[in-house]
Amino acid sequence: MNQRNQVIEVMRHNGGFATLQYLNQHTDVSKWATRTPFASIRRIVQTSSDFFKIRPGLWALSDMRELVLQYLQLQPQANEYQQAEFDHTYYQGLLAEIGQWRGLDTYVPAQDGNRPFLGQPLREVTTLSNLPAFSYPHVLRRAATVDVLWFNARQLPAAMFEVEHSTDFQNSFAKYLDLQDFRAQLCLVASSVKQREFADKLTRTAFEPLRPLVQFISYEQVAQWHSSESVRQNSVPSGF
């Protein structure tokens, strides 16, 4: 079986779709005559007509397009709200998985836990069902609304992520103003086309304290971290 067919079989076994990380983990590359098998997997899905791209880092089999999109609730007739809900939960799930691979505890808001992430409830890819009591009650109530939280071994926040798909950053900035005193990475995750808007909003006087603290991360960068060999092996990728 050639390399392309191996990737096809792994993806088909997973229901016709898979993240690049899943393909990297489950494709037997032991007999591939290459020093960069994961780059080869990426090239195969990017260049072969047997595959189509659903989202950054997420691919599917072309001959199962209709079934896969129906399963993921991304049929052509899906409205803008449904598309936005999928995107929001998809990147929450990727970030939760990355946090776990780094040896951190992960949390998403309770109301998001039942949302579908690639065929399973989002809560299934987090380690915490309850928010650690790391501060005062009013602070915890605010923190509990952040889209993804990573916690270190002392159960203190290590990183906070707000996924911004259809909103304008202001609500996320307001949250981070309330949470800025913790020694945690503060991150806004959005499409790269929104980076200029992010920078413009951050120039407002009200958000001045956040300027040295908040980092913009694109969807593409999250997907790259998720699929990278370094993340899969529990080390921190460069750039974060």
Secondary structure, 3 states (H helix, E strand, C coil): CCHHHHHHHHHHHCCCEEEHHHHHHHCCCCCCCCCCHHHHHHHHHHHCCCEEEEECCEEEEHHHHHHHHHHCCCCCCCCHHHHHHHHHHHHHHHHHHHHHHCCCEEECCHHHCCCEECCEEHHHHCCCCCCCCCCCHHHHHHHCCCCEEEECCCCCEEEEEEECCCCCCHHHHHHHHHHCCCCCEEEEEECHHHHHHHHHHHCCHHHHHHCCCEEEEEHHHHHHHHHCHHHHCCCCCCCC
